[in-house]
Structures are given as structure tokens and as C-alpha cells.
């Protein structure tokens, strides 16, 4: 389970960062061209999808703490 959550966290984090870059690039392009529809699309639909991916990455990284491997590696030395 730990390996799956770690892989999912990494994939979702990469997708979140790439999606953020797409939102910024898309809104910058829309601002430069003056296209209101494109600006709204990147500000609502695309941003909503990126936020869902970011939430999934956060949830997976949080759940990593509850795996046996996560408990072993994240515990302070005096609590092992």
C-alpha cells in the first residue's frame, strides 16, 4: 500500500504542477490576446480540474503517514 500511495502522490503532484503551469500559460495567452472566453475557461474549468488533482495528491500524501512504512520513517527517534 505504501508503494502505491507513494507512486500516486508523485504522479498527482507532477500532474498538479504541470496543470498549474498550463493554467498560468493559458491565462497569460488569453490576457495577451484579449480573449475573455479563454480567460474564463482557464480560470474556471481548467483550474477546477487542477484543484481536484491537487486535493488527490494531498490526500495520498496524508495517507502515507498511516501505512506501516510511513509510521516507521516519520516517527521521532525517541518514539521508535
N, C-alpha and C positions, 0 to 999 in steps of 0.2 A: 504494500500500500504506500509505503514511503517513497519508493522509486516512481510510482505512478503520479503521486502528488507533486513530487519534485519536478518531474518532466512536464506535467500540466502547468505548474507555476511558471516554469521557464518559457514554455510556448506561449502562454497567455500574456506574460509580461512583454515578450518580444512583439506580440500582436498589438498589445496596448500601446507600446512606444511607437511602433510603425503607424498605427491608427492616429495617434496624436500628431505625428508628422504630416500625415495625409490631411487632417483637419486644418492644420496651420497653413499648409501649402495651398489647399483648396480655397480657404478664406482669403489668403493673400492674393491668389489669382483672381478671385471674384471681386475683391476690392479694387485691384488694378484695372479690371475690365469694366467695373461698374455694373455687374450683373447681380441684381437683387435676388433673383430666384436661386442662383447658385450659392450665394452667401447664406440664404436661409436653409438650403439643403445641407450645407456643411455645418451650419450652426445647430441644426435640429436632428435630422435623420442620422447622419454620419456620427455626430457627437454622441447620440443616444447609444448607438451600437458600440462605440469605443468605451463608453462608460460601463456598459454591461460586461465587456471583456475585462476591464479593469477590476470590476467587482469580483468576477470569477478568479482572477489572479490573486486578489487579496484573500478571498475565501480559501483557496487552495493553500496559500502560504500560511494562513492561520491554522488550518487543519494539520499541517506538517508538525506542529508542536504536540499534537495529540497522538502521534504514532510512537511506537516504542523507540525508534531511532531518534526521533525528534526530542523525546524526553531525555535520552542519554546524552545527546550532544549539547542541549541548551541548558542543562542544569548547572548551577554554580558548583565549583569544586567541593565546597564544604557540605553540599547536599547530596552528593553521589554515594 
